[in-house]
Amino acid sequence: MASFGGVVLSDPWLSTQFTQLELRKLKTQFDSLVGKDGFLSVPDLLSGASRFQTLQRQIAHDELSLALENVGLNMDSMLDFEAFLKTYLQLQKARDHKGESGRKLSAFLKIASTTLLHTVSDSEKKAYVDHINTYLSDDPALAKHLPIDPSSDQLFTIAKNGVLLCKLINLAVPGTIDERVLNVKDHLNPWERNENHTLCLNSAKAIGCSVVNIGTEDLAEGRPHLVVGLISQIIKLQLLADLNLKKTPQLAEIVEDRQEVEELMHLPPEKMLLRWLNFQLQKGGYEKTISNFSSDLKDGEAYTVLLNTLAPESCDLAPLAVNDPLERANQVLSQADQIGCRKYLTAKDILEGSSNLNLAFVAHLFKQRRGLSNKYSFAELIVDDEQDSREERAFRMWINSLGIETYVHDLFDGVRDGWVLLEVLDKVAPGSVNWKRANRPPIKMPFKKVENCNQAISIGKQLKFSLVNVAGDDIVQGNKKLILAYLWQLMRRSMLQLLENLKFHGSKQISDADIIEWANNKVKKANKDSHMENFRDKSLSNGKFFLDLLGAVEPRVVDWSIVTPGETDEEKKQNANYIISVARKIGCSVFLLWDDIVEVRPKMILTLTASIMLWSLLHPSEEGDLVVASEENGTSSPKDQ
């Protein structure tokens, strides 16, 4: 027998089908349904499935009967936990086969970011290993491990200490992690590995990766499908980083007028890449429209025209005359090699329509040969209020970290139909949303969007948000100030609710003053002199108070030898970067940037302080904070080891 995620399983195969968090959630679900004998009857399963928020709907009798039959059971069987898991997998397979989605899932539990039948593509693994070998070859912390052999499982072994994944995050979004906090020595103990993985997962969330079903144990064990899945997300962020009008204003050439430019500003990077691809193909006389990075590229014809358009001096249209698709794909890649752009794809990947690798190949082409003119630019339209932009980023990353069904690429555009707001409200205040009155995207009729937004406003008022003279139509119209104000109250409510759930100060509703008092008391008990007057206190800009606070809640986590006096702008920046990474390293979910600390932005200062407070209450010190068990993010502190 083996223990996985705290659950004992006699069948080793089953442990390969779930993450640690999935297993714990399913075990909790099973325990809630079983009888005193520890077994679950089919009638109890059918009647109990609709009682729980984590279950999507009642399971159909015929559907369950077939699933049981496939695992050698019947409707009269009594299920132990392992039979429950096997039946779950069968229901998930049936759902995937039918193509059901959203709130009509017929499985027990909606898993947001991983599939349950896990496979790792050798082509993807090789492509990502090549990427790592190329971009991290000179990194001294990885010198002993690179280059990685793509034909082996060396990637998963190296990933076990967390350093490689953190380095990849900094490649994708430079400066996300202050690498001074990384544990990089040759032989790390379990505490140090756990710190690296905790830092990795919290940093990945902060740049927009979905990690809701990945825990530190999964990374420490080098579970292939989770490691490859996370690496895929990180590399995609790196490859798509310039696919926006701020970084590449020349992209305005792919549209015809200013109105389209405004629409272009809200496109997700992946769709922007697709628009660029079709623009180049149209220039090359290609008559079809590519709508995906999979089946539409299988025949290699679009690639032939694309390469000829971008580099006519080196790439001709000869592959179009080749009848054999495999040979055509080989010729395409041979031409790509001539211009230094043969990366990520093999001929077989083209024929099989590998969407991740096709996207990576096209993104690399864009990076190397954009084929755009500098004369097209509507830069004057790309004027953002800096504060709005920062808050937009923080709220967007927070929303995406919640594991809701919809991924938000652009906050202001993404919330205008109200659906995302309802999803977030359902997370923050379970049961508050009347889904029977909600209109699911895509929504063509404007009044349906207003209905969603009106419900979001109504729920906000019930939660005592300040929404005077705010209507659903304000959100539909994209009023940035009102959207940010609403989301700030929603995020603040979420954090305070988490603290209140811990019964801090009994049943008293927590106020900003309570958070400030708690932080000051923590620092004072640690015999430090720093102090916070309020969330606007300008003395916070040097970072000393937050370093004292972090040192107070976890004494071993701050390396005081690298803390600066915080007197110059550069010293303040260094301290602020260090604070954010230290907070993430111990397990805090924070979405602010170093500027927010240096400039003492009250909203972000509150979220940072509350996040540290929440972590401290979940990980009590000897002085006697609240003792609470938590599985949030699947992370744990050294005290839990």
HELIX and SHEET records of a PDB file:
HELIX    1   1 PRO A   12  SER A   15  1                                   4    
HELIX    2   2 GLN A   20  LEU A   33  1                                  14    
HELIX    3   3 VAL A   42  GLY A   48  1                                   7    
HELIX    4   4 HIS A   61  ASN A   70  1                                  10    
HELIX    5   5 PHE A   81  LYS A   98  1                                  18    
HELIX    6   6 GLY A  102  LYS A  104  5                                   3    
HELIX    7   7 ASP A  122  TYR A  135  1                                  14    
HELIX    8   8 PRO A  140  LEU A  142  5                                   3    
HELIX    9   9 GLN A  154  ILE A  158  1                                   5    
HELIX   10  10 ALA A  159  ASN A  161  5                                   3    
HELIX   11  11 VAL A  163  ALA A  172  1                                  10    
HELIX   12  12 GLU A  179  VAL A  181  5                                   3    
HELIX   13  13 PRO A  190  ALA A  206  1                                  17    
HELIX   14  14 THR A  216  ALA A  220  1                                   5    
HELIX   15  15 PRO A  224  LEU A  239  1                                  16    
HELIX   16  16 PRO A  249  ILE A  254  5                                   6    
HELIX   17  17 ARG A  258  LEU A  264  1                                   7    
HELIX   18  18 PRO A  269  LYS A  283  1                                  15    
HELIX   19  19 SER A  295  LEU A  297  5                                   3    
HELIX   20  20 GLU A  301  LEU A  310  1                                  10    
HELIX   21  21 ALA A  318  ALA A  321  5                                   4    
HELIX   22  22 PRO A  325  GLN A  338  1                                  14    
HELIX   23  23 ALA A  347  GLU A  352  1                                   6    
HELIX   24  24 SER A  355  GLN A  368  1                                  14    
HELIX   25  25 ALA A  379  LEU A  381  5                                   3    
HELIX   26  26 GLU A  386  SER A  401  1                                  16    
HELIX   27  27 LEU A  411  GLY A  414  1                                   4    
HELIX   28  28 TRP A  419  VAL A  428  1                                  10    
HELIX   29  29 TRP A  435  ARG A  437  5                                   3    
HELIX   30  30 PRO A  446  GLN A  462  1                                  17    
HELIX   31  31 GLY A  472  VAL A  476  1                                   5    
HELIX   32  32 LYS A  480  ASN A  501  1                                  22    
HELIX   33  33 ASP A  512  LYS A  525  1                                  14    
HELIX   34  34 LYS A  538  ASN A  542  5                                   5    
HELIX   35  35 LYS A  544  VAL A  553  1                                  10    
HELIX   36  36 TRP A  560  ILE A  562  5                                   3    
HELIX   37  37 ASP A  569  ILE A  586  1                                  18    
HELIX   38  38 TRP A  594  VAL A  598  1                                   5    
HELIX   39  39 PRO A  602  LEU A  618  1                                  17    
HELIX   40  40 GLU A  632  GLY A  634  5                                   3    
HELIX   41  41 PRO A  638  ASP A  640  5                                   3    
SHEET    1   A 2 ALA A   2  PHE A   4  0                                        
SHEET    2   A 2 VAL A   7  LEU A   9 -1                                        
SHEET    1   B 2 LEU A  40  SER A  41  0                                        
SHEET    2   B 2 MET A  78  LEU A  79 -1                                        
END                                                                             
